[in-house]
Amino acid sequence: MRNGNVKTIKKTMVANACALLVAGPMAAHAQEAASASASGDTSAPSTVIVTGQRAALKSARDLKQDANQIVDSIQATDIGKLPDVSTVESLQRVAGVQIQRRYGEGGTDYDHRTEPAITIRGITQVRNLIDGRDFFTANGGRAPDLEGLPSELMAGVDVYKNAASNLIEGGVGGVVNIRTRLPFDSKEDINVITLKSNYYDRIRKYSPSGSGLLSRQFKTDFGRMGFLVNATASKTYYRQDAVLQQQQHCLTATVGKCATDAAQPPSAAKVAAYNSMPNKGSLSELYVPTSFEMYEDSGERKRQGLALAYQWQVNSDVLLTAQNLYSNYTFIRRGEYIYGDDKNNDPRAAAGSTWTWAPDGSATSGTLSPQIFSSSRFDQDVRNRTNLSAVNVKWRISDRLKSKTDFAYERANYDADRNGDSIKLYDNENRSVANIPNLNLAFDVRGRIPTFSIVDPANPGNPYAYFGNPKNWYYEWLANAVDRHKLKMSALSQDFDYDLGDHFFTKLHVGIRAADTKVLLRGNWNNTGVCNDTGTNPSWGACPLIPVAQHPDLAYAGPASNFMQPGIGWPVAVFPEYANPNSSVLDRTVATYAQLFAGKPNTYTFDTSFRPGDINEQHEKTRSFFVTGDFGTSVFGYDLDGTAGMRVVKTDQTSIGYVQDSTGSRAATLNNSYRNFLPSLNTRLHLNEDVQVRFGYSKTMTRPNFTDMAAHVQLNPNIPSQYDANGRPTGSSGNPYLKPMTATSYDLTLEDYWGTSNTAFLGLFKKDIDGYLAGGTEPMNFGGVIYDIGTSINLGKGSVKGIEAGFTQFFDFLPDPFKGFGIQANYTYVDSKVELKPGTLIPLPKLSKNSYNLIGLYEKGPLQARLAYNWRSSYLDQINGSGVFGANQYAAPYSSLDASVSYQINKIFTLSADAVNLRNSMYHTYVERPSGGLLWQLNDRRYSVSLKASF
């Protein structure tokens, strides 16, 4: 009878999971496993060196099944090789995890440094750990640049979606723990060298990379010892082609349309613009872009990593581990932009042009006239260095009592140099019609790839004769920015595990942790106009611009070959160039300014200094205590186990900045302190040895980003006539008094494990969130006076709920050679609401409601192959974006197809090949209406071939 029940439960579980996967979009690269052992040791259990896809999936599955909390893992398929080419891109295979893509790779947004690379169930506030220890990048945010960590150093990654109290606090969305390798992970010595060659089809360049791992262990008179060295260096390239539609204007000749007052007729200019549009039929509202922008970003990434580890098993009771992880990441970007602007307040159609329209009134093709054209360069050097050192001592004090002492120290630097130069197709800043050529812009966005071209009514046979001549361009605008950020973090923790014996609570875990983090953020931004007579134009008033003809080496013209695809885009483009173009961004910017402004009466100098408003200094101290208990009992004849506990943490925050008022600026130090109580419960009901039901409950928190807590205060005059409605003077500032965002999480999961590596699961989850940041007013005391300060405040509430399902199956029941095939699939549905302002709820930005992965696997003898497909539905990309006058911006559905194959030539050599973005997927955003396209963006396909020697 019991066996019959087991079979029924198993069949029902698999059927339900499969039905859900088929009903929604399916999934790829499954839930690979968690590294929280039943003992609650979150520094990860002893890692087993696995080889091959199937062995990695089995290891991950076993970790997930045995863990005492809800967790999914990714195991390296071999030494130095995660399933995907980067840590971030491997994480997208986990159900509930979605990634951001930047310049062809999964990664952090380089233009908005605190936007992380990944979200868990749509929430960006994710805690990132390395070997269970805290880890930061010195960029002002809480999430490190995961893409800067070489994946070759990783043994695996664990994703905790409902974290227990013994994990370091700070992840409302969840916790990601990256595991590195240790000497005692394997009983044997290891020697591995991997050489790789990469090719990027859009930029048409090759790049090399290499890694090596050496692990040795030996017995001495003082105990067993081992050391490990893991080093890697790589260089990768990228090119990103994009078309950006400029702001759309709503045109109408009808009273009450385009959101105008029902009693107020549209302006004569708007009516004239509407009447200029042909082929509009009965459409009374038209959405027309003012112009288009074409840009091409290209550059390179350099990653250098070194992991050192030493272990000393002093005796059977004492193990000492010392580690050092160094990462040096450089991102170099070169951006080339051509963009237009309309001469009128509203866009006009060129005489005699033909237009097409979407049913909602969005223009899909036509010719805009007349247009003002500009060209820009935006270059960037980012250098991100981190060094994390740690010492860990595990001591078995007695048969029942164990101790773990851990000390970690991190130093990090984040340096960035940016510049921006712009040249114009007119000679005076007053932009009079007389000095602007009469050029039009033709566009067509009806196909997958938008097309556009210059139209010159005066020279229709050679429309680029004037546009493509550098002598017709003038320098108008210059900008530069310098960031110099530093971070220091030290943490000491002491944990005890006590075996309680045969009681309801079988084990007790108690721990304390003290951490100090110091952050120094320094960044400036300077810009100026370029006048030929005075050298600078701070007021942006009318002035003659500096002709490119005076500095022919500071501009270049050429065909934009292969832009988007051959035959698309601008046949000729003119861009600004820098003096000493092969030097660093800092050096080339200094040289360019020196050349442009030499001999001018008001010489502009490149500013690398930092004013008080450019400096944000933060000092954060946290003190935490946790206690958890592992329990086990029987309920109606079924085994029930789990862990329950709580974490208490106190945070002391000091923000050092300045106060600016009519008397000048003075230093200011503002303090904030708060406590959080974070309970958790994770249970597991064993229906049999294969099927189990989990329930998870926890309360978590995430502190505000360091950038949000800047003590930069601007006070308006304390004059009664300028008081606000509360009768107080006003001002503006960052907010050092922000409280953390908190979340209460619930999880219910049904899991089935059978065979050697097969699994299926179905889960429900819900998060209630409080404390989203929003704009508001906070009373603050300065000099004994209460000011109403405009700043960020903890206002918004939100909720996230959804379903996750996954399935992994190897078809061992098939005859050879088909029994080598396997499949992985997972699907996530998430519904979210967050309070943008009181009474206004919107979906969480960056979150797709539906996402899935689908992976085909093959492993037989020396051959392994993998084809992985990832898909996510449309999502809110940005609130108040760059579209129609601050309207919300959305991203269209996106998919990626990746493949890999490897062949073990003999016991020493393995040959592998990988391909990323095989479908040449288009990233596309739109504003309010899908037909009102905003951005079309293409990145490289990436191909790589590697040879690994293991001996």
N, C-alpha and C positions, 0 to 999 in steps of 0.2 A: 504493500500500500504506500509506504514512504517513497519507494523508488518511482512509483507511478506519479506521485505528487511532484517529485523532483522533475520528471520529464515534462509534466504539464506546465509547471512554472517556467522551466527553461524555454519551452516552445512559445509560451505566451509572451515572455520577455523579448525574445528575438523577434517575434511577429510584430509586437508593438513598436519596437525600435525601428524595424525595417519599414513598417507602414508609415511612421512619421517621417522617415528619411525620404520615402518616395513621394509623400504628400507635399512636402516642401522641397526646396532645392537641396541637393545632397552635398556630401562633404569630403574633404581630403585630409590626409595625414593626421592621424588620430592622436588622441589623448595618450601621450606617452608617459611618463609616470611620475610619481611624486617621491621626494626624498625625505619624507617625515617618517621615521620608523616608529614602531609601537612604543618605544621608550621615550618618544618625544624629543629626540636629539635633532634639532633643526639645522645643525651644521652639516647635515646629510650623512646617511649611513655609508659604510665603506663601499666605494664604487667598484663594480665588477667590470673589468675590461671586456667588452663585447665586440664581436666583429660580425658584420653583415646586418642587413635590414631586419631579418627575422629575429636574430639574437637581440638586437636593440629593442625591438617591439616587445619581445618576451620580458626583457629586463624592466622596461618601463611599465608593462602591464602588472608584473609582480609587485613593483613598488606601489602602484596605485591600489591594488587589491589589499595589500597588507598595511597601508597607511592608516593612522587613526584619525585622519581628517580628509576633507575633500581636496584632492590635488591631482593635477595632470602633469606629465613629464615628457621631456624629449631626451632621448639618449643618443649619444654619438654612435653612428653606425660603425665607426672604426676610430682608431686613435687619430685625432686631428681632423675629424670630418663629421660635422653635424649633418642632418639630412638635407639641409639647404645651405647655400653658399654664405649665409650670414645668420647671426643669432636672431635678429628681428624677423627675417623672412621665415625662419623655422617656427617662430612663435605663432605666425598666422595660421598654422595647421591645427592649433589647439582650439577646440570648440569654445566660443565666447570671446576669443581674442581677435581683435582687428588691428591692423597696422596702418601707419601713415607712410606714404611714399614720397621721397624727396630726391629729385634729380636721379631717377632711375633705380633707387634702392629704398628698401624700408629703412626709415630713419627719422631723426628729429628735424623739425622745421628750423632751418638756419636763419630765417628771417624773423622768427618768433621763438626765441631760444627756449622758453619754458613750456612749449607744446611737446609732449613726449612722443616717442616713436610708436607706442602701443597703447591700446585701451583694453580693459577687461570688462566685458559686458557693458561697453559703451562709456565707461568711466575712466578718465585720464589720470586720476590720482592713484597711481600704482607705486607701491614700495618696491625698490630694487635692492637685492642683497647679493653679495658674492660670498659663497661658502658660509651662508648664514650671518654675514657681517654687513653693516651698513656701508653704503657706497654712493658717492656723489660725483657730479661734474661741477666745476666752478663756473656755472653759467647763470646762477641766480635762481634756478628752479630746484625742484626736489628730485626729479628723475634724471639719471645719468644718460649720457649719449651712448646707448647700447651699441649703435652701429660703429662706434669707435673702438670697441673691444674686439680683437681678432677672434673669429670663431674657432680657429685652430687651437686656442688655449682652453676650450671648453670641453668638459666631459659630459655635461648635460644641463638641462634647464628645468626647473620645477615651477609650476604655476598654482598658487594657493588662492582659491576663490572665496573661501570662507575661513579665514586664518584663525588658528587657535591662539590662546593667550601667551604661549611661550615664544611666539615670533615677535620680532621687533615691531613696534607700533608704527603706523604711518601710511597704511594702504587702504583707503576707502574702497577702491576698486578691487584690490587684491595684492598679492605679494608674488614677485618673481625672484626666485633664488637661482643664481648661476653657480654651477659647480665646476671647479677646476680639478686637476689631477693631483694625486699624492703618490709617493713612492710605494706605499704598502697597499695600494689599490690592486696590484698584481703580485703574485708570488714569484714572478720571474722578472729578470732584467729586460728592459725594453730599449730598442734602438730603432727609431723611425725617422726617415727623411722623406719629405714630399716636395716635389717641384711642380709648378703649375704655370701654364701660359693661358692668358685671357684675351679674348677679342670682343670688341664692341662695334656693332655694325653701323651705327649712325655716325660716330666720330671716326670710324675706320682706323682704329689703333689697336696694337697689341700691348700687353703689359705682363710682367713676370711676377711671381710670388713664390715664396718658399717657406718651409717650416721644418723644424726638427725637434725630436724629443729623445732625451737620454734619461733613463731611470736605472739606478743601481741600488742594491741592498746587500748588506753583509753582516756577519756576526762578529762581535768583538768580545773582549773580556768584560766590557762595560755594558753589554746588551746589544740587541739588534738595531742596526742603523740603516737608513736609506736616504738617498737624495735624488732629486729630479730637476732637470732643466728642460724647459719648453720654450722655444724661441720661434718667432715668426716675423716676416717682413713681406709686405705686398704693396703694389701700386696698381690702382685701377683708374680707368677713365670713364667719362660719361659725356653725352651730349643730349640736350633736351630742346626740342623744337616746339614752339607754341604760338598760337594765335589768340589774342585777347580782344574781345569786342568791347569797345568803350561804352560809356553810359548810354543807356537807351532813353530817349525822350518820348513821352506820350503826346501825340499830335491829334488834334481834333478841331472841327469847326462847329461842334454841336454843344449847346449849353448843357451843363451837367455831366459831360463826359470827362475822362481823364481826371476824375476826383476833384473837379472844380465845383465851386458853389453852384447849386442848381439855378440860382437867380443871376449868376455872374457869367456873361459870355466870355469865351476864350479871347486872348489878346489877338490883335491884328497880325502880329508876327507869327503866332502859333497857327492861325488860320492860313496865312500865306505858306508856311512850311507844309501844312497838311495838304493844301491845294496843289503844291508842287509835286506831290507823290502820284505817279501814274499807276494804272492797273489795279486800283484798290477796290473796285466794285462797290459793294454796299457797306464796307467796313467804315465805322464811324470813329473808331479808336485805332491809331497806328502806333506801334512801338518800333522806333527807328534808332539805330546806333549813331552817335556823333561821328565815330570813325572806328578804325581798327589798329591794333598793335601787333607787330610781329617781333618775336624775340627768340634768340638762340643762346642758351646757356651751355657752356662746355667747361670742362676742367678735369681735375684728378683728385683722387683720395690716396693718401699714404698711411698705412697702418704698420706700426712696429710694436711688438709685444714680447714680454719676457716674464715667464713665471718660474720662480725658484721655490723649491720645497725641500725641507729636511725633516725627517722623522726619526725619533729615538725611542725604541721600546726599552726603557731602562730595566724593567722586569715585568713580570706578569701583571703587575698592578699599576704601573705608571707609563704613560705614553706622552711624549713631548713632540709637538709639531710646530715648525716655524715656516712661514710662507712670505713671499714677496711677489706682488703682481705689479708690473709696470706696463703702461700703455701710452703710446705717443701717436696721436691721430692728427693728420693735417688734411684740411679740405681747401682746395684752391678752385676758385670759380671765376670765369670770365663771361660776362653777360653783354650781348649786343642787341640793341633794341631800335626798331624803327616804328614810329607811331604818328598818327595824324590827329588833327583836331579840326572842328568846324569853325569857320569864320563867323558864323551867325550864332544867335542864342539857341536856335533849334536847327536840326539838320535839314538840308534841302536836297532835292533830287536834281541831278544834272539834266540839262535840256536834252530832250530826245532819248533819254535812257528808258530801259524796260525794267520793271520790278516784279517780284513775286512775293506773295504774302502767305503766312500760315493762317489757319482759320481764326486764331485768337488775335490777329492783327500784327504779329511780329514779322518784320522784314526778313526775308530769307535770301534775296539777291537784289542787286540794283547798283547804281552808281551815285556816290555822294559828291556834292559840289557846293562851294569850293572848299578845299582842304589846306590846312597849315601842317607842314611836315617837320618833324624833329627826329634826331638820332641821338642815342645815348650809349654810354658804356658804364656798367656797374661791375666792378671787380671786387674780389673778396679773398682774404687769406684768413683761415681759422686754424689755430693751433691749440690742441687740447691734450694736456699731459696729466696723467694720474699715477700715483704710486701708493699702493696699499700694502702695509707690512703688518704681520700678525704673529702672535705666539699663543699657542693653546696647550694646556696641560690637562690631561685626563688622569684621574687618580681613583682607583678602587680602594677606598678606605677600609671597607670590610665587605663581607659577602652581601650585605644589604645596602650599604651606603656608598655612593659614587659622587665624585666631585669633578667639575669641569671649570677651569679658569681660562678666560680668553681676553687678550689685549690686542687692540687694533689701532693703527695710526695711519691716517691718509693725508697726503699733500696733493693738491691739484691746482693747475693753472689753466686758465682759458684766455687766450689772447686772440684778438681779431682786428684786422685792418680792412677798412672798406672805403671805396671811393665811388664817385659818380660824376661823370662829365657829360654835357649835353651840347650838341650843335644844332643850329636851326637853319631853315631854308629862307631866312629873311635877315636883313642887315641892321634892324633897329628894334629896340625893346618895345617901342610903342605899337608895333604890329599893325601899322597902317596898311590899308589895302594896297597902297602904291608900292610897298616894298615886299609884298608877298606874291609869288607867282601864282597864276591861275591853273592849278592842277586838281584833278578829280581822282576819286578812288572807287574802283569797281570791286564788288565782292559777291561771293556766292557760298552760302553755308548749308546748302541742301544736302551735300554728300557727306561721307564720313570724314573727309579731309577738306577744310574750307579753302577756297581759292580767292585770290585778290590780285589786283594789278593797278599800276598808275595809268591814268588817262590824261594826256596833254592836248587840250583842244587846239592849241597853236601849232602843235607838231604831232599829229595823230600817227604818222608813220614811224616815228622814233620817240615814243613818250618818255624814255629814260635819258634822253640827251641832256636835258637840263637837270633833272633829278639826280642823275648819277655823276655829275661833274663836281668834284670837291671844291672847286673855286667858287661855287655858288653857295657855300655853306659858311656859317659864322658861329664862333664860340659864344654861348649865352650863359651857361650855368655850371657851377662846380660845387662839389661837396666832398667831405671826407668824414670818417668816423674811426675812432680808436677805442678798443676795449682792452682793459688789463684787469683780469679778475683773479683772485686767489682764494683758496679754501684750505683750512686745516681742520681735521677731525680726529679726536682720540676717544676711545671707548674701552671701558673695562667692565667685564661681566663675570659673575660667579654663580654657577648653578649647582644644585645638589639633587640627586635622584635617590629615593629611599624605597626599598622593597618592603611593602607592608605585610606581605604574606597572603594567606588564604582568607581574605576579607572582601567585602564589596568593592572597596578601593584597594587595588592591588599594588599600585605604585604612586608615590608622591613626588612631584617635581617643584622645586622652589628656586627662584633666581632673582638676583638684583643686577641692575646695569646703570652705569653712569657714563654719560657721553657729553663732550664739549665740542661745539662746532663754531669756528670763526670764519666769516665770509667778508671779503673786501671786494666790492664791485665798483669799478671805475670805468666810465664810458662817456665819450663826448660825441657830438654831431655838429658839424660846421658847414655852412653853405654860403655862397655868394654869387651875385650876378657878375658878368664880365663886360665891363665897358672899355671901349678902345681909348677913351680920353683919360679916365681916372684910374682904370685898373679894376675897380670894384664898384658894385652898385647895390649896397645893402638895402636901399629903399625899393628896389625893383621898379624904379621910374624909368621913363624913356631915356635911352642913351644908345649911341652907336656901338655895335658889337664888334669884337675882334675877328677879322676875316681869317678863315682857315688858310687863305692864300699867303698870309704873312708867316704862317708856320706849317708849311706843307708836310712836315714829318709828323704832325699831330693829327692827321686824319688819313684814312685809307679807303679806297673804293675797290669793290670786287663783286663777283657774282656770289649770291647765296646758294651755292650748289647743293643739291640734294636736300634742300629745306623741305621738311615734311616728306616729300617724295619728289623725284625729278619732274621738273616742269611746273612745280607749285611755288608760289611766293614771288620774291623780288629778283628779277634777273640782275639788277645792279643795286648795291647798297653802299652808303657812305657812313662811316663810323668814326668817332673820335679815337685817337691813339694817344699813348703816353710816351713821354720822354723816357729813355732807358727802359723799353717795354719788357725786357727779359729780367729785370730786377724785381724785387719784392713789391707788393702793393704799396707799402709805406714809402720805399725809396723812389718808385716811379711817380708817385703822387707829388712828393716834394720836388722832384726834378721838373715835372710838368708845370707846377705853379711858378717855380723860379723862372722858367722860360717864358711863360705867357705874360707875367707881370714885370719882367725886367724893364727898368727905366720908367715905369709908370709912376705918376705922382703919389698915388695911394697904394703902395705895394701890399699885396695880400700875402700873408705867411701861413704856412701849414701849421696848424695848432695841435700839438700833442700834449698840452697841459690839461689838467683837470680842475675845474672850478668847484666850489662847494656843492653846487647842485648836481655835479657829475659823480659824486662819491656816495656810496651806500655801504655802510659798515654794520654788520650784524654779528651778535654773539649769542649763541643759543646753548643753554644747559638743560639736559634732560636727566631725570632720575626716575627709574622705574623698578617695580617689584611685581613678580608674577608667582602664582601658585596654581598648579593644575594637578589633577588626580586621574590616573587611569583606573577604570572600573570594569567589572565583568560580572554578569549574573545570568539568570535564565528566566525567560518570559514565555509561559505557555509551551514549554518544552523547546524553545528556540534560544540559542545563545545570543546575548546582548552585551556588547562592550563599547568602550568609547573613552572620551576624556572630557572633563569639565574643569573650569577654572576661571580665573580673572587676572587682569593686569591693571595695575594702578601706575599712572605716570604723571609726573609734575614737570612742567616746562617753564623755564625762566628765559625771557627774551629781552635783549638789550639792542636798541636801534640807535645808531650814532649818525647824526646828520647836521642840519642847520635850520635856523628860523630866519626868514627874510621878511622884513617889514620896511616901513618908510625910513627908518633910521639906519638901515643896512642889514648885514647878515651876522649871525652869531651861532656858535656851536650849540647843539642840543643833543641831550641823551635822554631817550624815552624808554621806559621799562614796562614790560607786560609779563604776567604770570597766570597760569591756569593749570588745573588738574583734570584728568580724565580717568574714569572708571570703565574698564573694558572687559565685560564678561564674555565667556564663550562656552559652547557645548557642542560636542560632536559625538554622535552615537552611530552604532553599526549593528543591525539585526541580521544574523546569519540564518537565512531560510534553509540553506544546506551549505556544503563546502564550496559550491560554485556561485550561488545566488545570495546577494546581500542587499539590504536597504540601509541607506545612510540618511541621517538628519543632521543638519548643521545650523547653529545659531551663534551669532557673534555681534559685538558692537566694536566698530573700528573708527579711526580718526586719521585725518591728514592735515598737517600744518600748512599754513599759507606759504606760498613761494617767498623767498627772500626778497625778490624784486618788489612784491606787493607791500612789504613792510617798511619801505624806505622812509626815514624821518626827514623828508624834504618839505618844509612848511613855508607856504607863502601866505602872509597875513595881510588882509585888506585893512584900511584905516579904521581905527576905533572911533567912528564918528556916528552919533545917533541918527543922522539923516541917511546913513548907509546900512543901518541894521536890517536884518531879515525879519520875516514874519514872527519869529520867536523872540524878537527884541535883542538879538545878539549880533556882534560883528562877525564877519565871515572870513574864510580863507580856503586854501586847498593844500592837500598833502597826500603822500602815501599814508598807510595806516599801520603803525606799529602795534595797535591794540586789536588787531584781528584775532579772532578765535579760530580754532581748527574746524574744518568740515567733519561732520560725523555721519555714520551710517549704521543702521541696524539691518543685519542680513539674515535671510532664511534660505535653507537649501533642503531639498528632498530628492534623493537619487536612488534609482533601482539599477543594480549592476549584475551582470552575468559573465562568468569566466568559465571557459571550457577549452579542452584541448591544451596544447602547449603555449599558444600565443593568441587565442581568439577571445574576443570580448564584445559585449554590447552594453549600452547604458542609456537610460532615459532620466532626465532630471528637470525639476522645477525650481525656480529661484525667484527671490524678491529682495530688493533693497529699498529701505526708506532713508532718505538723505536729508540732512539739515545743514545749513551754513554755506550754501553757494555764495560766491562773491558777486556783488552787484554794486552799481553806483548809488551813492546815498550821502547822507550828512551825519557826521559824528561830532558831538560836543567835546571839545578838548580845552584844557587849561593851559594858558601861556601867560606868564607873568601875573598870575592872579586873576586873569580875565578869561571868561568862558567864550570861546569862539565856536561857531558852527562851521566845521571844516568839511568841504566837499571832498569825498574820498571813496575808497572801496569799503563796503561793510558786509557783514554776514547777514544776508537777507533770505536768499532763495531756499525753498524746500523742493524736493524732487522724489521721484520714485522710479525704480527700474524693476521690471518683472519679465520673465520669459521662460523659454523651454530650451534645453540642450539634449541632443541625442547623438549617439555615435555607434559605430559598428566596425569591427576588425575581424577578418576571416581569411585564413589560408585554406586553399582547396586541396587538402591532402587526400581527399577521397577520389580525386580524378586520377586517371591513368597517366603514366609518364608520357611526354614531358610536362603535361599540364598541371601536375600537382605542385609545381613551383609557383603557380599564380596565387595572388592574394589581393584583397581589396580593403581599403580603409575609407570610411565616410563619416562625416559629422555635420550636423546642422544646428544652427542657433537662431531662435526667434527672440527679439528683445523689443519690448514696448517701454518707452521712457517719457517722463514729463519732468520738467524743471521750471521753477518759478523765475522768469526773467525780471518781472516786477510784480508788485502786489496785484493779484487777479489775472495775470498773464502767464499762461503755461505754454511751453514749447518743447519739442523733442530735444534730447541731448545732442549738441553738435558732435560731429565726427562719428555718429553711431548709425549703422545700417540696421534696419529692422530684421532683415533676413541675411544670413550668410551661410555658406557651406563650403566644404572641402571634399574632393573626391580624388582618391589616389589608387592607381593600379600598380601592383607590385609583382615582381618576378625574381625568384632566387632559386637557382638550380646549379649545383656544382660550383664552378668558378665564376659563373655569370650572375650579375645582379642588375636589375633595371627598375626604374621608377618613373611614372608619369603622374604629375600632380596638378590638379586644377583647383583654383580658388576663385570664389565668386562672392560679391557682396552687393546688396541692393542700394538704391539711391539713398542719400542722407543729407541732412542739414550740414553744410560745410562751414558756413560762417554767418554769424548774426550781423546785420548791418554791413554787408560786404561791399564790394566795389562795383556793384551793379546799378540798378535803377535808383539813384539817389538814396543809397543806404538800405535798399531792400535786402531781404535775406537771400543768401547764396546757397545753392544746392549742388551736390555732385551726382552725376548719373551713375547707374550700375557699372561696376568694374570687375573684370576677370583677368586672371593670369594663368598661363599654362607653362609649367616648368618640367624638365626631364633630366634624368641622369642615368648613366649606365657605367658599370665597372666590370673588369675581367681580371681575375687573379691569374697572372701568367705562370707563376710558380710559387714556391713557399716564400720567396723574397719580394717579388715585384707584383704590383697591382696597377693596372692602367684604368683611368676613369675619365669620363666626359660628362659635362653638365651644360645645360642650356636653360636660360631664364627669359621669360617674356616671349615665348615662341610665337604667340598670336599677334605680336606687335600692337598691344592693346592701347587704345586711346583713352586718356583721362580727360573727362569732359564735365564742365560745370555749367549751370544755367541759373537765371534769376527769375524766381517766381513761376515762370512758365517754361516747361521743357523745350518749347520751340524758340524761346528767347535765349539762345545759346550765349555763353559768356567766354569760356576758355576751352580750347582744344590743345592737348599736349601729348607729344610722343617722345618716348625715350628709347634708348638702345635695346636691342636684343644682346644678351651676353652669352658668350660661349667660352668654355674652358676645357682644357685637357690637362690631366695631372698624372704623374708617375710617382708611386709611393714605394719606397724600399723599407722593408721591415726585417731586421736581422738581429 
